[in-house]
Amino acid sequence: ATTFLVNRQNEMKAKFEEWTKKFNTDKKKMQNQLDDLTEDRDSVKIELDALRARVEDYKQEEKHRLDLERKKKEALAVRREEERKMFTAASKIRFYWNVFWRKEGSKSKGKK
């Protein structure tokens, strides 16, 4: 009976060593796969961050462009208003200038 138990114990030791060896190789393999997946995930995160930054840049650029367009429209409106005022002022000056010269012209004709 003791020989049987010793043989059985040796068999179990051998199986245990075999299982331990298999477990360690599988563990290494799984760890390598996990590391590969982690690297892939990190590289995808970096790409995603770069894309998000690019989108943010595009949004800022679009906002800046719209702001410039708005300022340009406002400046154009101010310019048109100033041109209208200047034209009105020039018309009044021309009118009063003509009135003045008509009066002067009639005075000088009357003295002759």
BANUKE-521142 format. One line per 2 residues: number of its first residue (from 1); for each residue z, y, x of N, C-alpha, C, O, CB. Coordinates in Angstrom, 1 decimal, always signed. Glycine has a CB too. Layout:
// BANUKE-521142
NUM) Z,Y,X,Z,Y,X,Z,Y,X,Z,Y,X,Z,Y,X ~ ...
//
This chain:
// BANUKE-521142
1) +0.0,-1.2,+0.8,+0.0,+0.0,+0.0,+0.0,+1.2,+0.9,-0.6,+2.2,+0.5,+1.2,+0.0,-0.9 ~ +0.7,+1.2,+2.0,+0.7,+2.4,+2.8,-0.6,+2.7,+3.5,-1.0,+3.8,+3.6,+1.8,+2.2,+3.9
3) -1.4,+1.6,+3.8,-2.7,+1.8,+4.4,-3.6,+2.5,+3.3,-4.4,+3.4,+3.7,-3.3,+0.5,+4.9 ~ -3.5,+2.0,+2.1,-4.3,+2.6,+1.0,-4.0,+4.1,+0.9,-4.9,+4.9,+0.8,-4.1,+1.8,-0.3
5) -2.7,+4.4,+0.9,-2.3,+5.8,+0.7,-2.7,+6.6,+1.9,-3.2,+7.8,+1.7,-0.8,+5.9,+0.6 ~ -2.7,+6.1,+3.1,-3.1,+6.8,+4.3,-4.6,+7.1,+4.2,-5.1,+8.2,+4.5,-2.8,+6.0,+5.6
7) -5.4,+6.0,+3.8,-6.8,+6.2,+3.7,-7.2,+7.2,+2.6,-8.0,+8.1,+2.8,-7.5,+4.8,+3.3 ~ -6.5,+7.1,+1.5,-6.7,+8.1,+0.4,-6.3,+9.5,+0.9,-7.1,+10.5,+0.5,-5.8,+7.7,-0.9
9) -5.3,+9.6,+1.6,-4.9,+10.9,+2.1,-5.9,+11.5,+3.1,-6.2,+12.7,+3.1,-3.5,+10.9,+2.8 ~ -6.5,+10.6,+3.9,-7.5,+11.0,+4.9,-8.8,+11.4,+4.1,-9.4,+12.4,+4.5,-7.8,+9.9,+5.9
11) -9.1,+10.7,+3.1,-10.3,+11.0,+2.2,-10.1,+12.4,+1.6,-11.0,+13.2,+1.6,-10.5,+10.0,+1.1 ~ -8.9,+12.6,+1.1,-8.6,+13.9,+0.4,-8.6,+15.1,+1.5,-9.1,+16.2,+1.2,-7.2,+13.9,-0.3
13) -8.1,+14.8,+2.7,-8.2,+15.8,+3.7,-9.7,+16.2,+4.1,-10.0,+17.3,+4.2,-7.5,+15.3,+5.0 ~ -10.5,+15.1,+4.2,-11.9,+15.3,+4.5,-12.6,+16.1,+3.4,-13.3,+17.0,+3.6,-12.6,+14.0,+4.7
15) -12.3,+15.7,+2.1,-12.9,+16.4,+1.0,-12.4,+17.9,+0.9,-13.2,+18.8,+0.7,-12.6,+15.7,-0.4 ~ -11.1,+18.1,+1.2,-10.6,+19.4,+1.2,-11.2,+20.3,+2.3,-11.6,+21.4,+2.0,-9.1,+19.3,+1.4
17) -11.4,+19.7,+3.5,-12.1,+20.4,+4.5,-13.5,+20.7,+4.2,-14.0,+21.8,+4.4,-12.0,+19.6,+5.9 ~ -14.2,+19.7,+3.5,-15.6,+19.9,+3.1,-15.6,+21.1,+2.1,-16.5,+22.0,+2.1,-16.2,+18.6,+2.5
19) -14.7,+21.0,+1.1,-14.7,+22.1,+0.1,-14.4,+23.4,+0.7,-14.9,+24.4,+0.3,-13.6,+21.7,-1.0 ~ -13.4,+23.5,+1.6,-13.1,+24.7,+2.3,-14.3,+25.3,+3.0,-14.6,+26.5,+2.9,-11.9,+24.5,+3.2
21) -15.0,+24.4,+3.7,-16.2,+24.8,+4.5,-17.2,+25.4,+3.5,-17.8,+26.4,+3.7,-16.7,+23.7,+5.3 ~ -17.5,+24.6,+2.4,-18.4,+25.1,+1.4,-18.0,+26.4,+0.7,-18.8,+27.3,+0.5,-18.6,+24.0,+0.3
23) -16.7,+26.5,+0.4,-16.2,+27.7,-0.2,-16.4,+28.9,+0.8,-16.8,+30.0,+0.3,-14.7,+27.5,-0.5 ~ -16.1,+28.7,+2.1,-16.3,+29.8,+3.0,-17.7,+30.2,+3.2,-18.0,+31.4,+3.3,-15.7,+29.4,+4.4
25) -18.6,+29.2,+3.2,-20.1,+29.6,+3.3,-20.5,+30.3,+2.0,-21.3,+31.3,+2.1,-20.9,+28.3,+3.6 ~ -20.1,+29.8,+0.9,-20.4,+30.4,-0.4,-19.8,+31.8,-0.4,-20.5,+32.8,-0.9,-20.0,+29.6,-1.6
27) -18.6,+32.0,+0.0,-17.9,+33.3,+0.0,-18.7,+34.3,+0.9,-18.9,+35.4,+0.5,-16.5,+33.2,+0.5 ~ -19.1,+33.8,+2.1,-19.9,+34.7,+3.0,-21.2,+35.1,+2.3,-21.6,+36.3,+2.3,-20.2,+34.0,+4.3
29) -21.9,+34.1,+1.7,-23.2,+34.4,+1.0,-23.0,+35.4,-0.1,-23.8,+36.3,-0.2,-23.8,+33.1,+0.5 ~ -22.0,+35.2,-0.9,-21.7,+36.1,-2.0,-21.3,+37.5,-1.5,-21.7,+38.5,-2.1,-20.5,+35.5,-2.9
31) -20.5,+37.5,-0.4,-20.2,+38.8,+0.2,-21.4,+39.6,+0.7,-21.5,+40.8,+0.5,-19.2,+38.6,+1.3 ~ -22.3,+38.8,+1.3,-23.6,+39.5,+1.8,-24.4,+40.0,+0.6,-24.9,+41.1,+0.6,-24.4,+38.4,+2.5
33) -24.4,+39.2,-0.5,-25.2,+39.7,-1.7,-24.5,+40.9,-2.3,-25.2,+41.9,-2.7,-25.2,+38.5,-2.8 ~ -23.2,+40.9,-2.3,-22.4,+42.0,-2.8,-22.7,+43.3,-2.0,-22.9,+44.4,-2.5,-20.9,+41.7,-2.9
35) -22.7,+43.1,-0.6,-23.0,+44.2,+0.3,-24.4,+44.7,+0.0,-24.6,+46.0,+0.0,-22.8,+43.8,+1.7 ~ -25.4,+43.8,-0.1,-26.7,+44.3,-0.4,-26.8,+45.1,-1.7,-27.5,+46.1,-1.8,-27.7,+43.1,-0.5
37) -26.1,+44.6,-2.7,-26.1,+45.3,-4.0,-25.5,+46.6,-3.9,-25.9,+47.6,-4.5,-25.4,+44.4,-5.1 ~ -24.4,+46.7,-3.1,-23.7,+48.0,-2.9,-24.6,+49.0,-2.2,-24.6,+50.1,-2.6,-22.4,+47.7,-2.1
39) -25.3,+48.5,-1.2,-26.2,+49.3,-0.5,-27.3,+49.8,-1.4,-27.7,+51.0,-1.4,-26.8,+48.6,+0.8 ~ -27.9,+48.9,-2.2,-28.9,+49.3,-3.1,-28.4,+50.3,-4.1,-29.1,+51.3,-4.4,-29.4,+48.1,-3.9
41) -27.2,+50.1,-4.6,-26.6,+51.0,-5.6,-26.4,+52.4,-4.9,-26.7,+53.4,-5.5,-25.3,+50.5,-6.1 ~ -25.9,+52.4,-3.7,-25.7,+53.7,-3.0,-27.0,+54.4,-2.8,-27.1,+55.7,-2.9,-25.0,+53.5,-1.7
43) -28.1,+53.7,-2.4,-29.3,+54.4,-2.1,-29.9,+54.9,-3.5,-30.5,+56.0,-3.5,-30.4,+53.4,-1.5 ~ -29.7,+54.2,-4.6,-30.2,+54.6,-5.9,-29.4,+55.9,-6.3,-29.9,+56.8,-6.9,-30.1,+53.5,-6.9
45) -28.1,+55.9,-6.0,-27.3,+57.0,-6.3,-27.7,+58.3,-5.6,-27.8,+59.4,-6.1,-25.8,+56.7,-6.0 ~ -28.1,+58.1,-4.3,-28.6,+59.2,-3.5,-29.9,+59.7,-4.1,-30.1,+60.9,-4.2,-28.8,+58.7,-2.0
47) -30.8,+58.8,-4.4,-32.1,+59.2,-5.0,-31.8,+60.0,-6.3,-32.4,+61.0,-6.6,-33.0,+58.0,-5.3 ~ -30.9,+59.4,-7.2,-30.6,+60.1,-8.4,-30.0,+61.5,-8.2,-30.3,+62.4,-8.9,-29.6,+59.2,-9.2
49) -29.1,+61.6,-7.2,-28.5,+62.9,-6.9,-29.6,+63.9,-6.5,-29.6,+65.0,-6.9,-27.5,+62.8,-5.9 ~ -30.6,+63.4,-5.7,-31.7,+64.2,-5.2,-32.5,+64.7,-6.4,-32.9,+65.8,-6.5,-32.5,+63.5,-4.2
51) -32.8,+63.7,-7.3,-33.6,+64.1,-8.5,-32.8,+65.1,-9.4,-33.4,+66.0,-9.9,-33.9,+62.8,-9.3 ~ -31.5,+64.9,-9.6,-30.7,+65.8,-10.3,-30.8,+67.2,-9.7,-30.9,+68.2,-10.4,-29.3,+65.3,-10.5
53) -30.7,+67.3,-8.4,-30.7,+68.5,-7.7,-32.1,+69.2,-7.9,-32.2,+70.4,-8.1,-30.4,+68.3,-6.2 ~ -33.1,+68.4,-7.8,-34.5,+68.9,-8.0,-34.6,+69.5,-9.4,-35.2,+70.6,-9.6,-35.6,+67.9,-7.7
55) -34.1,+68.8,-10.4,-34.2,+69.2,-11.8,-33.4,+70.5,-11.9,-33.9,+71.5,-12.6,-33.6,+68.2,-12.8 ~ -32.3,+70.6,-11.3,-31.4,+71.8,-11.4,-32.2,+73.0,-10.7,-32.2,+74.1,-11.2,-30.1,+71.6,-10.7
57) -32.9,+72.7,-9.6,-33.7,+73.8,-8.9,-34.8,+74.2,-9.9,-35.1,+75.4,-10.0,-34.3,+73.2,-7.6 ~ -35.5,+73.3,-10.5,-36.5,+73.6,-11.5,-36.0,+74.5,-12.6,-36.6,+75.5,-13.0,-37.2,+72.4,-12.0
59) -34.8,+74.1,-13.1,-34.2,+74.9,-14.2,-33.9,+76.3,-13.7,-34.1,+77.3,-14.4,-32.9,+74.2,-14.7 ~ -33.3,+76.4,-12.5,-33.0,+77.8,-12.0,-34.2,+78.6,-11.8,-34.3,+79.8,-12.1,-32.2,+77.6,-10.6
61) -35.3,+77.9,-11.3,-36.6,+78.6,-11.0,-37.2,+79.1,-12.3,-37.6,+80.2,-12.4,-37.6,+77.7,-10.3 ~ -37.1,+78.2,-13.4,-37.6,+78.6,-14.7,-36.8,+79.8,-15.3,-37.4,+80.7,-15.8,-37.6,+77.4,-15.7
63) -35.5,+79.7,-15.1,-34.7,+80.8,-15.6,-35.0,+82.1,-14.9,-35.1,+83.2,-15.5,-33.2,+80.4,-15.4 ~ -35.2,+82.0,-13.6,-35.5,+83.2,-12.8,-36.9,+83.8,-13.2,-37.0,+85.0,-13.4,-35.5,+82.8,-11.3
65) -37.8,+82.9,-13.4,-39.2,+83.3,-13.9,-39.1,+84.0,-15.2,-39.7,+85.0,-15.4,-40.1,+82.1,-13.9 ~ -38.4,+83.4,-16.2,-38.2,+84.0,-17.5,-37.5,+85.3,-17.4,-37.9,+86.3,-18.1,-37.5,+83.1,-18.4
67) -36.5,+85.4,-16.5,-35.8,+86.7,-16.3,-36.7,+87.8,-15.8,-36.7,+88.9,-16.2,-34.6,+86.5,-15.4 ~ -37.6,+87.4,-14.8,-38.5,+88.3,-14.2,-39.6,+88.8,-15.3,-39.9,+90.0,-15.4,-39.3,+87.7,-13.1
69) -40.0,+87.8,-16.1,-41.0,+88.2,-17.2,-40.3,+89.2,-18.2,-40.9,+90.2,-18.6,-41.4,+86.9,-18.0 ~ -39.0,+88.9,-18.5,-38.3,+89.8,-19.4,-38.2,+91.2,-18.8,-38.4,+92.2,-19.5,-37.0,+89.2,-19.8
71) -37.8,+91.2,-17.6,-37.7,+92.5,-16.9,-39.0,+93.3,-16.8,-39.0,+94.5,-16.9,-37.1,+92.3,-15.5 ~ -40.1,+92.5,-16.6,-41.4,+93.1,-16.5,-41.8,+93.7,-17.8,-42.3,+94.8,-17.9,-42.4,+92.1,-16.0
73) -41.5,+93.0,-18.9,-41.8,+93.5,-20.3,-41.0,+94.8,-20.5,-41.5,+95.7,-21.1,-41.5,+92.4,-21.3 ~ -39.7,+94.7,-20.2,-38.8,+95.9,-20.4,-39.4,+97.1,-19.6,-39.4,+98.2,-20.1,-37.4,+95.6,-20.0
75) -39.7,+96.9,-18.3,-40.2,+97.9,-17.5,-41.5,+98.5,-18.1,-41.8,+99.7,-18.1,-40.5,+97.5,-16.1 ~ -42.4,+97.6,-18.6,-43.6,+98.0,-19.2,-43.4,+98.9,-20.4,-44.1,+99.9,-20.7,-44.5,+96.8,-19.5
77) -42.4,+98.5,-21.2,-42.1,+99.2,-22.4,-41.6,+100.6,-22.1,-41.9,+101.6,-22.7,-41.0,+98.5,-23.3 ~ -40.7,+100.7,-21.0,-40.2,+102.0,-20.6,-41.3,+102.8,-20.1,-41.4,+104.0,-20.4,-39.1,+101.8,-19.5
79) -42.2,+102.2,-19.3,-43.4,+103.0,-18.8,-44.2,+103.5,-19.9,-44.7,+104.7,-19.8,-44.2,+102.1,-17.8 ~ -44.5,+102.7,-20.9,-45.3,+103.2,-22.0,-44.7,+104.3,-22.7,-45.3,+105.3,-23.1,-45.6,+102.0,-23.0
81) -43.4,+104.2,-22.9,-42.6,+105.3,-23.6,-42.7,+106.6,-22.8,-42.9,+107.7,-23.3,-41.1,+104.9,-23.8 ~ -42.5,+106.5,-21.4,-42.6,+107.6,-20.6,-44.0,+108.2,-20.6,-44.2,+109.4,-20.6,-42.2,+107.3,-19.1
83) -45.0,+107.3,-20.6,-46.4,+107.8,-20.6,-46.7,+108.6,-21.9,-47.3,+109.6,-22.0,-47.4,+106.7,-20.5 ~ -46.1,+108.0,-23.0,-46.3,+108.7,-24.3,-45.6,+110.1,-24.3,-46.2,+111.0,-24.8,-45.7,+107.8,-25.5
85) -44.4,+110.1,-23.8,-43.7,+111.4,-23.7,-44.5,+112.4,-22.8,-44.6,+113.6,-23.2,-42.3,+111.2,-23.1 ~ -45.0,+111.9,-21.7,-45.8,+112.8,-20.8,-47.1,+113.3,-21.5,-47.4,+114.4,-21.4,-46.1,+112.1,-19.5
87) -47.7,+112.4,-22.2,-48.9,+112.8,-22.9,-48.6,+113.8,-24.0,-49.3,+114.8,-24.2,-49.6,+111.5,-23.6 ~ -47.5,+113.6,-24.7,-47.1,+114.5,-25.8,-46.8,+115.9,-25.1,-47.2,+116.9,-25.6,-45.8,+114.0,-26.5
89) -46.1,+115.9,-24.0,-45.7,+117.1,-23.3,-47.0,+117.8,-22.8,-47.1,+119.0,-22.9,-44.8,+116.8,-22.1 ~ -47.9,+117.1,-22.3,-49.2,+117.6,-21.8,-50.0,+118.3,-22.9,-50.6,+119.3,-22.8,-50.0,+116.6,-21.1
91) -50.0,+117.6,-24.1,-50.7,+118.1,-25.3,-50.0,+119.4,-25.7,-50.8,+120.4,-26.0,-50.6,+117.1,-26.4 ~ -48.7,+119.5,-25.7,-48.0,+120.7,-26.1,-48.4,+121.9,-25.1,-48.6,+123.0,-25.5,-46.5,+120.5,-26.2
93) -48.3,+121.5,-23.8,-48.6,+122.5,-22.8,-50.1,+123.0,-23.0,-50.3,+124.2,-22.9,-48.4,+121.9,-21.4 ~ -51.0,+122.1,-23.2,-52.4,+122.5,-23.4,-52.5,+123.4,-24.6,-53.2,+124.4,-24.6,-53.3,+121.2,-23.6
95) -51.8,+123.0,-25.7,-51.9,+123.8,-26.9,-51.4,+125.2,-26.7,-52.0,+126.2,-27.1,-51.1,+123.1,-28.0 ~ -50.2,+125.3,-26.1,-49.6,+126.6,-25.9,-50.4,+127.4,-24.8,-50.5,+128.7,-24.9,-48.1,+126.5,-25.4
97) -51.0,+126.7,-23.9,-51.8,+127.4,-22.9,-53.0,+128.0,-23.6,-53.4,+129.2,-23.3,-52.2,+126.4,-21.8 ~ -53.7,+127.2,-24.5,-54.8,+127.7,-25.2,-54.4,+128.9,-26.1,-55.1,+129.9,-26.2,-55.4,+126.6,-26.1
99) -53.3,+128.8,-26.8,-52.8,+129.9,-27.6,-52.6,+131.1,-26.8,-53.0,+132.2,-27.2,-51.5,+129.5,-28.4 ~ -51.9,+131.0,-25.6,-51.6,+132.1,-24.7,-52.9,+132.8,-24.3,-53.0,+134.0,-24.3,-50.8,+131.6,-23.5
101) -53.9,+132.0,-23.9,-55.2,+132.6,-23.4,-56.0,+133.2,-24.5,-56.7,+134.2,-24.3,-56.0,+131.5,-22.7 ~ -55.8,+132.7,-25.7,-56.5,+133.4,-26.8,-55.9,+134.7,-27.1,-56.6,+135.7,-27.3,-56.4,+132.5,-28.1
103) -54.6,+134.8,-27.0,-53.9,+136.1,-27.2,-54.3,+137.0,-26.1,-54.6,+138.2,-26.3,-52.4,+135.9,-27.3 ~ -54.3,+136.6,-24.9,-54.6,+137.4,-23.7,-56.1,+137.8,-23.8,-56.4,+139.0,-23.5,-54.4,+136.6,-22.3
105) -56.9,+136.9,-24.2,-58.3,+137.2,-24.3,-58.6,+138.3,-25.4,-59.4,+139.1,-25.2,-59.1,+135.9,-24.7 ~ -57.8,+138.2,-26.5,-58.0,+139.2,-27.5,-57.5,+140.5,-27.1,-58.0,+141.6,-27.5,-57.3,+138.7,-28.8
107) -56.4,+140.6,-26.3,-55.8,+141.8,-25.8,-56.8,+142.5,-24.9,-57.1,+143.7,-24.9,-54.5,+141.6,-25.1 ~ -57.3,+141.7,-24.0,-58.3,+142.3,-23.0,-59.5,+142.8,-23.7,-60.1,+143.8,-23.2,-58.6,+141.3,-21.9
109) -60.0,+142.1,-24.7,-61.2,+142.5,-25.4,-60.9,+143.8,-26.2,-61.8,+144.6,-26.3,-61.7,+141.4,-26.4 ~ -59.7,+143.9,-26.7,-59.4,+145.0,-27.5,-59.3,+146.3,-26.6,-59.6,+147.4,-27.1,-58.1,+144.8,-28.2
111) -58.9,+146.2,-25.4,-58.8,+147.3,-24.5,-60.1,+147.8,-24.0,-60.3,+149.0,-23.7,-57.9,+147.0,-23.3 ~ -61.1,+147.0,-24.0,-62.4,+147.4,-23.5,-63.0,+148.3,-24.4,-64.2,+148.8,-24.2,-63.3,+146.2,-23.4
//
